[in-house]
Amino acid sequence: MDSAHSQLEQQLQQIKKAKMTAETNVDQTRRKQNEQDWLEEDSHQLTQEKRALLDFLRSGWQGEEASGFHRYLEAQQYEEAQAWMKDLQDKRADLEKELQEVKAKLHALETKQATLQKEWSQ
């Protein structure tokens, strides 16, 4: 019985360490999500500033060449904004997937810990 209790206690300690690691991973993933939120806010603000600048430049442009250049700049800005937003969305999806995986691992560890604790206290 002593060796069984000792083995259970050792398993509980391992699970406790694994849970701490998983909780740390959850915290890190949430921090990454917060950073992602900030990047998205910054991106939105930059997009607004770019639009304002293009509007300002458009008001000063005259002639067909200038008009063509302004359309080119708008197209470039649009493509860059689309690529940036897709990248942000992909990163957000990756972070959400990572968070769900870590939460699932943490839940499994908590379930196993509860089972072992119940077994140990008998």
Backbone atoms as SQL, in Angstrom:
CREATE TABLE atoms (id INTEGER PRIMARY KEY, chain TEXT, resi INTEGER, resn TEXT, atom TEXT, x REAL, y REAL, z REAL);
INSERT INTO atoms VALUES
  (1, 'A', 1, 'MET', 'N', 0.826, -1.188, 0.000),
  (2, 'A', 1, 'MET', 'CA', 0.000, 0.000, 0.000),
  (3, 'A', 1, 'MET', 'C', 0.869, 1.249, 0.000),
  (4, 'A', 2, 'ASP', 'N', 2.011, 1.184, 0.698),
  (5, 'A', 2, 'ASP', 'CA', 2.908, 2.335, 0.745),
  (6, 'A', 2, 'ASP', 'C', 3.423, 2.696, -0.643),
  (7, 'A', 3, 'SER', 'N', 3.802, 1.674, -1.411),
  (8, 'A', 3, 'SER', 'CA', 4.332, 1.963, -2.750),
  (9, 'A', 3, 'SER', 'C', 3.229, 2.496, -3.658),
  (10, 'A', 4, 'ALA', 'N', 2.001, 2.025, -3.485),
  (11, 'A', 4, 'ALA', 'CA', 0.880, 2.519, -4.291),
  (12, 'A', 4, 'ALA', 'C', 0.613, 3.983, -3.959),
  (13, 'A', 5, 'HIS', 'N', 0.613, 4.319, -2.659),
  (14, 'A', 5, 'HIS', 'CA', 0.418, 5.715, -2.255),
  (15, 'A', 5, 'HIS', 'C', 1.558, 6.596, -2.755),
  (16, 'A', 6, 'SER', 'N', 2.753, 6.077, -2.668),
  (17, 'A', 6, 'SER', 'CA', 3.910, 6.826, -3.129),
  (18, 'A', 6, 'SER', 'C', 3.816, 7.099, -4.641),
  (19, 'A', 7, 'GLN', 'N', 3.398, 6.069, -5.377),
  (20, 'A', 7, 'GLN', 'CA', 3.268, 6.225, -6.819),
  (21, 'A', 7, 'GLN', 'C', 2.157, 7.222, -7.156),
  (22, 'A', 8, 'LEU', 'N', 1.041, 7.150, -6.449),
  (23, 'A', 8, 'LEU', 'CA', -0.047, 8.102, -6.668),
  (24, 'A', 8, 'LEU', 'C', 0.392, 9.526, -6.337),
  (25, 'A', 9, 'GLU', 'N', 1.120, 9.664, -5.244),
  (26, 'A', 9, 'GLU', 'CA', 1.600, 10.986, -4.853),
  (27, 'A', 9, 'GLU', 'C', 2.541, 11.554, -5.909),
  (28, 'A', 10, 'GLN', 'N', 3.389, 10.692, -6.438),
  (29, 'A', 10, 'GLN', 'CA', 4.320, 11.125, -7.483),
  (30, 'A', 10, 'GLN', 'C', 3.548, 11.552, -8.741),
  (31, 'A', 11, 'GLN', 'N', 2.519, 10.779, -9.108),
  (32, 'A', 11, 'GLN', 'CA', 1.711, 11.140, -10.270),
  (33, 'A', 11, 'GLN', 'C', 0.992, 12.469, -10.042),
  (34, 'A', 12, 'LEU', 'N', 0.506, 12.672, -8.827),
  (35, 'A', 12, 'LEU', 'CA', -0.171, 13.931, -8.504),
  (36, 'A', 12, 'LEU', 'C', 0.786, 15.114, -8.627),
  (37, 'A', 13, 'GLN', 'N', 2.016, 14.939, -8.182),
  (38, 'A', 13, 'GLN', 'CA', 3.011, 16.001, -8.299),
  (39, 'A', 13, 'GLN', 'C', 3.314, 16.313, -9.767),
  (40, 'A', 14, 'GLN', 'N', 3.420, 15.258, -10.576),
  (41, 'A', 14, 'GLN', 'CA', 3.676, 15.468, -12.005),
  (42, 'A', 14, 'GLN', 'C', 2.518, 16.215, -12.664),
  (43, 'A', 15, 'ILE', 'N', 1.304, 15.835, -12.287),
  (44, 'A', 15, 'ILE', 'CA', 0.136, 16.500, -12.849),
  (45, 'A', 15, 'ILE', 'C', 0.091, 17.954, -12.398),
  (46, 'A', 16, 'LYS', 'N', 0.441, 18.197, -11.140),
  (47, 'A', 16, 'LYS', 'CA', 0.452, 19.565, -10.626),
  (48, 'A', 16, 'LYS', 'C', 1.422, 20.430, -11.431),
  (49, 'A', 17, 'LYS', 'N', 2.603, 19.888, -11.726),
  (50, 'A', 17, 'LYS', 'CA', 3.586, 20.633, -12.521),
  (51, 'A', 17, 'LYS', 'C', 3.077, 20.857, -13.937),
  (52, 'A', 18, 'ALA', 'N', 2.465, 19.826, -14.520),
  (53, 'A', 18, 'ALA', 'CA', 1.941, 19.955, -15.878),
  (54, 'A', 18, 'ALA', 'C', 0.811, 20.978, -15.927),
  (55, 'A', 19, 'LYS', 'N', -0.020, 21.012, -14.880),
  (56, 'A', 19, 'LYS', 'CA', -1.104, 21.995, -14.816),
  (57, 'A', 19, 'LYS', 'C', -0.543, 23.411, -14.743),
  (58, 'A', 20, 'MET', 'N', 0.501, 23.598, -13.949),
  (59, 'A', 20, 'MET', 'CA', 1.115, 24.922, -13.845),
  (60, 'A', 20, 'MET', 'C', 1.650, 25.363, -15.205),
  (61, 'A', 21, 'THR', 'N', 2.278, 24.437, -15.912),
  (62, 'A', 21, 'THR', 'CA', 2.802, 24.742, -17.244),
  (63, 'A', 21, 'THR', 'C', 1.661, 25.101, -18.191),
  (64, 'A', 22, 'ALA', 'N', 0.576, 24.323, -18.145),
  (65, 'A', 22, 'ALA', 'CA', -0.571, 24.588, -19.017),
  (66, 'A', 22, 'ALA', 'C', -1.202, 25.934, -18.680),
  (67, 'A', 23, 'GLU', 'N', -1.311, 26.258, -17.398),
  (68, 'A', 23, 'GLU', 'CA', -1.886, 27.552, -17.006),
  (69, 'A', 23, 'GLU', 'C', -1.001, 28.700, -17.479),
  (70, 'A', 24, 'THR', 'N', 0.305, 28.507, -17.404),
  (71, 'A', 24, 'THR', 'CA', 1.235, 29.509, -17.918),
  (72, 'A', 24, 'THR', 'C', 1.047, 29.679, -19.421),
  (73, 'A', 25, 'ASN', 'N', 0.859, 28.564, -20.128),
  (74, 'A', 25, 'ASN', 'CA', 0.634, 28.629, -21.575),
  (75, 'A', 25, 'ASN', 'C', -0.663, 29.361, -21.903),
  (76, 'A', 26, 'VAL', 'N', -1.697, 29.142, -21.105),
  (77, 'A', 26, 'VAL', 'CA', -2.965, 29.856, -21.311),
  (78, 'A', 26, 'VAL', 'C', -2.735, 31.354, -21.143),
  (79, 'A', 27, 'ASP', 'N', -2.023, 31.733, -20.077),
  (80, 'A', 27, 'ASP', 'CA', -1.736, 33.151, -19.844),
  (81, 'A', 27, 'ASP', 'C', -0.937, 33.763, -20.995),
  (82, 'A', 28, 'GLN', 'N', 0.061, 33.027, -21.473),
  (83, 'A', 28, 'GLN', 'CA', 0.877, 33.535, -22.575),
  (84, 'A', 28, 'GLN', 'C', 0.048, 33.694, -23.847),
  (85, 'A', 29, 'THR', 'N', -0.822, 32.746, -24.097),
  (86, 'A', 29, 'THR', 'CA', -1.668, 32.829, -25.285),
  (87, 'A', 29, 'THR', 'C', -2.626, 34.009, -25.175),
  (88, 'A', 30, 'ARG', 'N', -3.160, 34.242, -23.990),
  (89, 'A', 30, 'ARG', 'CA', -4.055, 35.395, -23.808),
  (90, 'A', 30, 'ARG', 'C', -3.289, 36.706, -23.998),
  (91, 'A', 31, 'ARG', 'N', -2.038, 36.748, -23.535),
  (92, 'A', 31, 'ARG', 'CA', -1.218, 37.945, -23.753),
  (93, 'A', 31, 'ARG', 'C', -1.003, 38.163, -25.253),
  (94, 'A', 32, 'LYS', 'N', -0.744, 37.070, -25.963),
  (95, 'A', 32, 'LYS', 'CA', -0.564, 37.176, -27.413),
  (96, 'A', 32, 'LYS', 'C', -1.845, 37.680, -28.073),
  (97, 'A', 33, 'GLN', 'N', -2.986, 37.222, -27.577),
  (98, 'A', 33, 'GLN', 'CA', -4.255, 37.701, -28.129),
  (99, 'A', 33, 'GLN', 'C', -4.438, 39.190, -27.856),
  (100, 'A', 34, 'ASN', 'N', -4.056, 39.639, -26.669),
  (101, 'A', 34, 'ASN', 'CA', -4.134, 41.074, -26.363),
  (102, 'A', 34, 'ASN', 'C', -3.234, 41.876, -27.296),
  (103, 'A', 35, 'GLU', 'N', -2.030, 41.370, -27.539),
  (104, 'A', 35, 'GLU', 'CA', -1.123, 42.042, -28.465),
  (105, 'A', 35, 'GLU', 'C', -1.735, 42.084, -29.862),
  (106, 'A', 36, 'GLN', 'N', -2.394, 40.994, -30.239),
  (107, 'A', 36, 'GLN', 'CA', -3.065, 40.930, -31.540),
  (108, 'A', 36, 'GLN', 'C', -4.173, 41.982, -31.616),
  (109, 'A', 37, 'ASP', 'N', -4.923, 42.148, -30.524),
  (110, 'A', 37, 'ASP', 'CA', -5.967, 43.180, -30.479),
  (111, 'A', 37, 'ASP', 'C', -5.363, 44.559, -30.708),
  (112, 'A', 38, 'TRP', 'N', -4.241, 44.828, -30.051),
  (113, 'A', 38, 'TRP', 'CA', -3.574, 46.125, -30.214),
  (114, 'A', 38, 'TRP', 'C', -3.129, 46.332, -31.660),
  (115, 'A', 39, 'LEU', 'N', -2.593, 45.267, -32.262),
  (116, 'A', 39, 'LEU', 'CA', -2.164, 45.373, -33.660),
  (117, 'A', 39, 'LEU', 'C', -3.354, 45.673, -34.567),
  (118, 'A', 40, 'GLU', 'N', -4.471, 45.039, -34.303),
  (119, 'A', 40, 'GLU', 'CA', -5.651, 45.277, -35.124),
  (120, 'A', 40, 'GLU', 'C', -6.153, 46.714, -34.948),
  (121, 'A', 41, 'GLU', 'N', -6.120, 47.215, -33.724),
  (122, 'A', 41, 'GLU', 'CA', -6.522, 48.602, -33.489),
  (123, 'A', 41, 'GLU', 'C', -5.574, 49.567, -34.210),
  (124, 'A', 42, 'ASP', 'N', -4.267, 49.288, -34.102),
  (125, 'A', 42, 'ASP', 'CA', -3.281, 50.129, -34.792),
  (126, 'A', 42, 'ASP', 'C', -3.499, 50.079, -36.304),
  (127, 'A', 43, 'SER', 'N', -3.781, 48.887, -36.814),
  (128, 'A', 43, 'SER', 'CA', -4.012, 48.737, -38.247),
  (129, 'A', 43, 'SER', 'C', -5.218, 49.546, -38.681),
  (130, 'A', 44, 'HIS', 'N', -6.264, 49.499, -37.899),
  (131, 'A', 44, 'HIS', 'CA', -7.471, 50.266, -38.223),
  (132, 'A', 44, 'HIS', 'C', -7.169, 51.771, -38.233),
  (133, 'A', 45, 'GLN', 'N', -6.426, 52.212, -37.233),
  (134, 'A', 45, 'GLN', 'CA', -6.083, 53.632, -37.159),
  (135, 'A', 45, 'GLN', 'C', -5.206, 54.036, -38.348),
  (136, 'A', 46, 'LEU', 'N', -4.225, 53.211, -38.691),
  (137, 'A', 46, 'LEU', 'CA', -3.361, 53.517, -39.838),
  (138, 'A', 46, 'LEU', 'C', -4.155, 53.557, -41.135),
  (139, 'A', 47, 'THR', 'N', -5.118, 52.654, -41.268),
  (140, 'A', 47, 'THR', 'CA', -5.948, 52.648, -42.466),
  (141, 'A', 47, 'THR', 'C', -6.723, 53.956, -42.579),
  (142, 'A', 48, 'GLN', 'N', -7.264, 54.423, -41.465),
  (143, 'A', 48, 'GLN', 'CA', -7.983, 55.697, -41.477),
  (144, 'A', 48, 'GLN', 'C', -7.048, 56.848, -41.835),
  (145, 'A', 49, 'GLU', 'N', -5.850, 56.837, -41.289),
  (146, 'A', 49, 'GLU', 'CA', -4.885, 57.888, -41.593),
  (147, 'A', 49, 'GLU', 'C', -4.470, 57.857, -43.065),
  (148, 'A', 50, 'LYS', 'N', -4.301, 56.645, -43.615),
  (149, 'A', 50, 'LYS', 'CA', -3.953, 56.532, -45.035),
  (150, 'A', 50, 'LYS', 'C', -5.066, 57.097, -45.908),
  (151, 'A', 51, 'ARG', 'N', -6.305, 56.771, -45.552),
  (152, 'A', 51, 'ARG', 'CA', -7.435, 57.297, -46.329),
  (153, 'A', 51, 'ARG', 'C', -7.469, 58.818, -46.277),
  (154, 'A', 52, 'ALA', 'N', -7.244, 59.359, -45.102),
  (155, 'A', 52, 'ALA', 'CA', -7.247, 60.823, -44.962),
  (156, 'A', 52, 'ALA', 'C', -6.125, 61.429, -45.800),
  (157, 'A', 53, 'LEU', 'N', -4.958, 60.808, -45.792),
  (158, 'A', 53, 'LEU', 'CA', -3.834, 61.316, -46.585),
  (159, 'A', 53, 'LEU', 'C', -4.134, 61.228, -48.075),
  (160, 'A', 54, 'LEU', 'N', -4.707, 60.103, -48.503),
  (161, 'A', 54, 'LEU', 'CA', -5.060, 59.971, -49.916),
  (162, 'A', 54, 'LEU', 'C', -6.104, 61.013, -50.318),
  (163, 'A', 55, 'ASP', 'N', -7.072, 61.259, -49.461),
  (164, 'A', 55, 'ASP', 'CA', -8.074, 62.298, -49.751),
  (165, 'A', 55, 'ASP', 'C', -7.407, 63.665, -49.878),
  (166, 'A', 56, 'PHE', 'N', -6.471, 63.918, -48.980),
  (167, 'A', 56, 'PHE', 'CA', -5.749, 65.202, -49.020),
  (168, 'A', 56, 'PHE', 'C', -4.959, 65.323, -50.319),
  (169, 'A', 57, 'LEU', 'N', -4.241, 64.245, -50.664),
  (170, 'A', 57, 'LEU', 'CA', -3.448, 64.285, -51.892),
  (171, 'A', 57, 'LEU', 'C', -4.337, 64.397, -53.122),
  (172, 'A', 58, 'ARG', 'N', -5.455, 63.691, -53.104),
  (173, 'A', 58, 'ARG', 'CA', -6.375, 63.720, -54.238),
  (174, 'A', 58, 'ARG', 'C', -6.883, 65.146, -54.495),
  (175, 'A', 59, 'SER', 'N', -7.107, 65.870, -53.428),
  (176, 'A', 59, 'SER', 'CA', -7.613, 67.240, -53.592),
  (177, 'A', 59, 'SER', 'C', -6.571, 68.136, -54.259),
  (178, 'A', 60, 'GLY', 'N', -5.298, 67.788, -54.120),
  (179, 'A', 60, 'GLY', 'CA', -4.240, 68.606, -54.721),
  (180, 'A', 60, 'GLY', 'C', -3.823, 68.127, -56.095),
  (181, 'A', 61, 'TRP', 'N', -4.197, 66.926, -56.477),
  (182, 'A', 61, 'TRP', 'CA', -3.800, 66.402, -57.774),
  (183, 'A', 61, 'TRP', 'C', -4.675, 66.967, -58.881),
  (184, 'A', 62, 'GLN', 'N', -4.023, 67.169, -60.021),
  (185, 'A', 62, 'GLN', 'CA', -4.773, 67.654, -61.179),
  (186, 'A', 62, 'GLN', 'C', -4.256, 66.934, -62.413),
  (187, 'A', 63, 'GLY', 'N', -5.081, 66.807, -63.390),
  (188, 'A', 63, 'GLY', 'CA', -4.668, 66.195, -64.650),
  (189, 'A', 63, 'GLY', 'C', -4.827, 64.680, -64.633),
  (190, 'A', 64, 'GLU', 'N', -4.742, 64.092, -65.829),
  (191, 'A', 64, 'GLU', 'CA', -4.958, 62.650, -65.991),
  (192, 'A', 64, 'GLU', 'C', -3.851, 61.825, -65.335),
  (193, 'A', 65, 'GLU', 'N', -2.588, 62.259, -65.459),
  (194, 'A', 65, 'GLU', 'CA', -1.486, 61.502, -64.857),
  (195, 'A', 65, 'GLU', 'C', -1.622, 61.452, -63.341),
  (196, 'A', 66, 'ALA', 'N', -1.941, 62.584, -62.771),
  (197, 'A', 66, 'ALA', 'CA', -2.096, 62.635, -61.317),
  (198, 'A', 66, 'ALA', 'C', -3.269, 61.771, -60.876),
  (199, 'A', 67, 'SER', 'N', -4.340, 61.792, -61.628),
  (200, 'A', 67, 'SER', 'CA', -5.512, 60.992, -61.296),
  (201, 'A', 67, 'SER', 'C', -5.179, 59.500, -61.385),
  (202, 'A', 68, 'GLY', 'N', -4.443, 59.120, -62.397),
  (203, 'A', 68, 'GLY', 'CA', -4.018, 57.721, -62.540),
  (204, 'A', 68, 'GLY', 'C', -3.113, 57.295, -61.394),
  (205, 'A', 69, 'PHE', 'N', -2.221, 58.182, -60.990),
  (206, 'A', 69, 'PHE', 'CA', -1.310, 57.863, -59.887),
  (207, 'A', 69, 'PHE', 'C', -2.089, 57.696, -58.593),
  (208, 'A', 70, 'HIS', 'N', -3.071, 58.542, -58.390),
  (209, 'A', 70, 'HIS', 'CA', -3.847, 58.433, -57.155),
  (210, 'A', 70, 'HIS', 'C', -4.643, 57.122, -57.144),
  (211, 'A', 71, 'ARG', 'N', -5.144, 56.685, -58.292),
  (212, 'A', 71, 'ARG', 'CA', -5.838, 55.391, -58.346),
  (213, 'A', 71, 'ARG', 'C', -4.853, 54.248, -58.060),
  (214, 'A', 72, 'TYR', 'N', -3.641, 54.392, -58.591),
  (215, 'A', 72, 'TYR', 'CA', -2.603, 53.395, -58.325),
  (216, 'A', 72, 'TYR', 'C', -2.307, 53.317, -56.819),
  (217, 'A', 73, 'LEU', 'N', -2.128, 54.481, -56.187),
  (218, 'A', 73, 'LEU', 'CA', -1.853, 54.497, -54.747),
  (219, 'A', 73, 'LEU', 'C', -3.003, 53.893, -53.943),
  (220, 'A', 74, 'GLU', 'N', -4.222, 54.199, -54.325),
  (221, 'A', 74, 'GLU', 'CA', -5.377, 53.641, -53.634),
  (222, 'A', 74, 'GLU', 'C', -5.416, 52.124, -53.785),
  (223, 'A', 75, 'ALA', 'N', -5.120, 51.652, -54.999),
  (224, 'A', 75, 'ALA', 'CA', -5.110, 50.203, -55.240),
  (225, 'A', 75, 'ALA', 'C', -4.020, 49.532, -54.410),
  (226, 'A', 76, 'GLN', 'N', -2.837, 50.155, -54.366),
  (227, 'A', 76, 'GLN', 'CA', -1.734, 49.612, -53.569),
  (228, 'A', 76, 'GLN', 'C', -2.111, 49.566, -52.090),
  (229, 'A', 77, 'GLN', 'N', -2.674, 50.658, -51.620),
  (230, 'A', 77, 'GLN', 'CA', -3.070, 50.732, -50.209),
  (231, 'A', 77, 'GLN', 'C', -4.114, 49.672, -49.902),
  (232, 'A', 78, 'TYR', 'N', -5.064, 49.489, -50.799),
  (233, 'A', 78, 'TYR', 'CA', -6.117, 48.495, -50.593),
  (234, 'A', 78, 'TYR', 'C', -5.519, 47.092, -50.527),
  (235, 'A', 79, 'GLU', 'N', -4.633, 46.763, -51.455),
  (236, 'A', 79, 'GLU', 'CA', -4.006, 45.436, -51.472),
  (237, 'A', 79, 'GLU', 'C', -3.192, 45.193, -50.203),
  (238, 'A', 80, 'GLU', 'N', -2.425, 46.193, -49.787),
  (239, 'A', 80, 'GLU', 'CA', -1.635, 46.057, -48.568),
  (240, 'A', 80, 'GLU', 'C', -2.532, 45.891, -47.349),
  (241, 'A', 81, 'ALA', 'N', -3.608, 46.648, -47.292),
  (242, 'A', 81, 'ALA', 'CA', -4.536, 46.548, -46.165),
  (243, 'A', 81, 'ALA', 'C', -5.193, 45.173, -46.134),
  (244, 'A', 82, 'GLN', 'N', -5.572, 44.653, -47.307),
  (245, 'A', 82, 'GLN', 'CA', -6.192, 43.338, -47.371),
  (246, 'A', 82, 'GLN', 'C', -5.214, 42.252, -46.899),
  (247, 'A', 83, 'ALA', 'N', -3.961, 42.334, -47.357),
  (248, 'A', 83, 'ALA', 'CA', -2.954, 41.349, -46.950),
  (249, 'A', 83, 'ALA', 'C', -2.702, 41.427, -45.445),
  (250, 'A', 84, 'TRP', 'N', -2.629, 42.642, -44.938),
  (251, 'A', 84, 'TRP', 'CA', -2.395, 42.848, -43.501),
  (252, 'A', 84, 'TRP', 'C', -3.557, 42.273, -42.689),
  (253, 'A', 85, 'MET', 'N', -4.788, 42.556, -43.111),
  (254, 'A', 85, 'MET', 'CA', -5.957, 42.059, -42.388),
  (255, 'A', 85, 'MET', 'C', -6.038, 40.535, -42.446),
  (256, 'A', 86, 'LYS', 'N', -5.697, 39.947, -43.589),
  (257, 'A', 86, 'LYS', 'CA', -5.709, 38.483, -43.691),
  (258, 'A', 86, 'LYS', 'C', -4.678, 37.892, -42.740),
  (259, 'A', 87, 'ASP', 'N', -3.506, 38.500, -42.686),
  (260, 'A', 87, 'ASP', 'CA', -2.469, 38.034, -41.779),
  (261, 'A', 87, 'ASP', 'C', -2.936, 38.134, -40.325),
  (262, 'A', 88, 'LEU', 'N', -3.564, 39.244, -39.980),
  (263, 'A', 88, 'LEU', 'CA', -4.082, 39.408, -38.618),
  (264, 'A', 88, 'LEU', 'C', -5.145, 38.360, -38.302),
  (265, 'A', 89, 'GLN', 'N', -6.031, 38.102, -39.250),
  (266, 'A', 89, 'GLN', 'CA', -7.078, 37.103, -39.039),
  (267, 'A', 89, 'GLN', 'C', -6.483, 35.707, -38.888),
  (268, 'A', 90, 'ASP', 'N', -5.479, 35.393, -39.709),
  (269, 'A', 90, 'ASP', 'CA', -4.821, 34.084, -39.601),
  (270, 'A', 90, 'ASP', 'C', -4.149, 33.921, -38.243),
  (271, 'A', 91, 'LYS', 'N', -3.473, 34.973, -37.791),
  (272, 'A', 91, 'LYS', 'CA', -2.817, 34.907, -36.488),
  (273, 'A', 91, 'LYS', 'C', -3.839, 34.766, -35.366),
  (274, 'A', 92, 'ARG', 'N', -4.955, 35.485, -35.475),
  (275, 'A', 92, 'ARG', 'CA', -6.013, 35.380, -34.465),
  (276, 'A', 92, 'ARG', 'C', -6.554, 33.946, -34.415),
  (277, 'A', 93, 'ALA', 'N', -6.782, 33.350, -35.583),
  (278, 'A', 93, 'ALA', 'CA', -7.288, 31.973, -35.641),
  (279, 'A', 93, 'ALA', 'C', -6.275, 31.004, -35.029),
  (280, 'A', 94, 'ASP', 'N', -4.994, 31.200, -35.337),
  (281, 'A', 94, 'ASP', 'CA', -3.952, 30.347, -34.766),
  (282, 'A', 94, 'ASP', 'C', -3.913, 30.473, -33.245),
  (283, 'A', 95, 'LEU', 'N', -4.023, 31.694, -32.745),
  (284, 'A', 95, 'LEU', 'CA', -4.000, 31.911, -31.295),
  (285, 'A', 95, 'LEU', 'C', -5.228, 31.287, -30.628),
  (286, 'A', 96, 'GLU', 'N', -6.364, 31.397, -31.272),
  (287, 'A', 96, 'GLU', 'CA', -7.589, 30.803, -30.716),
  (288, 'A', 96, 'GLU', 'C', -7.458, 29.280, -30.672),
  (289, 'A', 97, 'LYS', 'N', -6.907, 28.703, -31.731),
  (290, 'A', 97, 'LYS', 'CA', -6.703, 27.251, -31.770),
  (291, 'A', 97, 'LYS', 'C', -5.727, 26.834, -30.670),
  (292, 'A', 98, 'GLU', 'N', -4.641, 27.577, -30.531),
  (293, 'A', 98, 'GLU', 'CA', -3.644, 27.290, -29.500),
  (294, 'A', 98, 'GLU', 'C', -4.279, 27.360, -28.113),
  (295, 'A', 99, 'LEU', 'N', -5.095, 28.381, -27.881),
  (296, 'A', 99, 'LEU', 'CA', -5.749, 28.542, -26.588),
  (297, 'A', 99, 'LEU', 'C', -6.686, 27.365, -26.305),
  (298, 'A', 100, 'GLN', 'N', -7.458, 26.948, -27.304),
  (299, 'A', 100, 'GLN', 'CA', -8.377, 25.827, -27.108),
  (300, 'A', 100, 'GLN', 'C', -7.619, 24.530, -26.811),
  (301, 'A', 101, 'GLU', 'N', -6.491, 24.324, -27.488),
  (302, 'A', 101, 'GLU', 'CA', -5.682, 23.122, -27.243),
  (303, 'A', 101, 'GLU', 'C', -5.121, 23.118, -25.825),
  (304, 'A', 102, 'VAL', 'N', -4.635, 24.262, -25.388),
  (305, 'A', 102, 'VAL', 'CA', -4.063, 24.349, -24.041),
  (306, 'A', 102, 'VAL', 'C', -5.161, 24.172, -22.988),
  (307, 'A', 103, 'LYS', 'N', -6.325, 24.759, -23.237),
  (308, 'A', 103, 'LYS', 'CA', -7.434, 24.596, -22.300),
  (309, 'A', 103, 'LYS', 'C', -7.874, 23.136, -22.217),
  (310, 'A', 104, 'ALA', 'N', -7.909, 22.453, -23.353),
  (311, 'A', 104, 'ALA', 'CA', -8.288, 21.036, -23.367),
  (312, 'A', 104, 'ALA', 'C', -7.272, 20.207, -22.581),
  (313, 'A', 105, 'LYS', 'N', -5.995, 20.519, -22.763),
  (314, 'A', 105, 'LYS', 'CA', -4.945, 19.804, -22.024),
  (315, 'A', 105, 'LYS', 'C', -5.090, 20.066, -20.528),
  (316, 'A', 106, 'LEU', 'N', -5.347, 21.306, -20.168),
  (317, 'A', 106, 'LEU', 'CA', -5.523, 21.665, -18.766),
  (318, 'A', 106, 'LEU', 'C', -6.726, 20.937, -18.172),
  (319, 'A', 107, 'HIS', 'N', -7.803, 20.875, -18.911),
  (320, 'A', 107, 'HIS', 'CA', -8.998, 20.165, -18.437),
  (321, 'A', 107, 'HIS', 'C', -8.699, 18.680, -18.222),
  (322, 'A', 108, 'ALA', 'N', -7.986, 18.074, -19.168),
  (323, 'A', 108, 'ALA', 'CA', -7.628, 16.661, -19.039),
  (324, 'A', 108, 'ALA', 'C', -6.757, 16.438, -17.802),
  (325, 'A', 109, 'LEU', 'N', -5.827, 17.354, -17.561),
  (326, 'A', 109, 'LEU', 'CA', -4.965, 17.235, -16.382),
  (327, 'A', 109, 'LEU', 'C', -5.778, 17.380, -15.097),
  (328, 'A', 110, 'GLU', 'N', -6.712, 18.306, -15.078),
  (329, 'A', 110, 'GLU', 'CA', -7.539, 18.495, -13.891),
  (330, 'A', 110, 'GLU', 'C', -8.401, 17.272, -13.623),
  (331, 'A', 111, 'THR', 'N', -8.936, 16.674, -14.685),
  (332, 'A', 111, 'THR', 'CA', -9.746, 15.461, -14.539),
  (333, 'A', 111, 'THR', 'C', -8.898, 14.318, -13.991),
  (334, 'A', 112, 'LYS', 'N', -7.707, 14.156, -14.560),
  (335, 'A', 112, 'LYS', 'CA', -6.813, 13.090, -14.103),
  (336, 'A', 112, 'LYS', 'C', -6.394, 13.330, -12.654),
  (337, 'A', 113, 'GLN', 'N', -6.132, 14.594, -12.311),
  (338, 'A', 113, 'GLN', 'CA', -5.743, 14.930, -10.946),
  (339, 'A', 113, 'GLN', 'C', -6.871, 14.579, -9.975),
  (340, 'A', 114, 'ALA', 'N', -8.087, 14.925, -10.333),
  (341, 'A', 114, 'ALA', 'CA', -9.229, 14.628, -9.455),
  (342, 'A', 114, 'ALA', 'C', -9.386, 13.123, -9.263),
  (343, 'A', 115, 'THR', 'N', -9.211, 12.363, -10.324),
  (344, 'A', 115, 'THR', 'CA', -9.311, 10.903, -10.236),
  (345, 'A', 115, 'THR', 'C', -8.231, 10.343, -9.318),
  (346, 'A', 116, 'LEU', 'N', -6.997, 10.822, -9.500),
  (347, 'A', 116, 'LEU', 'CA', -5.888, 10.337, -8.679),
  (348, 'A', 116, 'LEU', 'C', -6.062, 10.752, -7.216),
  (349, 'A', 117, 'GLN', 'N', -6.539, 11.962, -6.974),
  (350, 'A', 117, 'GLN', 'CA', -6.749, 12.407, -5.607),
  (351, 'A', 117, 'GLN', 'C', -7.816, 11.564, -4.904),
  (352, 'A', 118, 'LYS', 'N', -8.855, 11.235, -5.666),
  (353, 'A', 118, 'LYS', 'CA', -9.911, 10.392, -5.106),
  (354, 'A', 118, 'LYS', 'C', -9.352, 9.013, -4.768),
  (355, 'A', 119, 'GLU', 'N', -8.553, 8.480, -5.671),
  (356, 'A', 119, 'GLU', 'CA', -7.923, 7.182, -5.459),
  (357, 'A', 119, 'GLU', 'C', -6.943, 7.225, -4.286),
  (358, 'A', 120, 'TRP', 'N', -6.213, 8.328, -4.189),
  (359, 'A', 120, 'TRP', 'CA', -5.195, 8.463, -3.150),
  (360, 'A', 120, 'TRP', 'C', -5.837, 8.570, -1.761),
  (361, 'A', 121, 'SER', 'N', -6.965, 9.238, -1.685),
  (362, 'A', 121, 'SER', 'CA', -7.599, 9.454, -0.370),
  (363, 'A', 121, 'SER', 'C', -8.345, 8.220, 0.126),
  (364, 'A', 122, 'GLN', 'N', -8.485, 7.219, -0.699),
  (365, 'A', 122, 'GLN', 'CA', -9.181, 5.994, -0.263),
  (366, 'A', 122, 'GLN', 'C', -8.327, 5.135, 0.610);
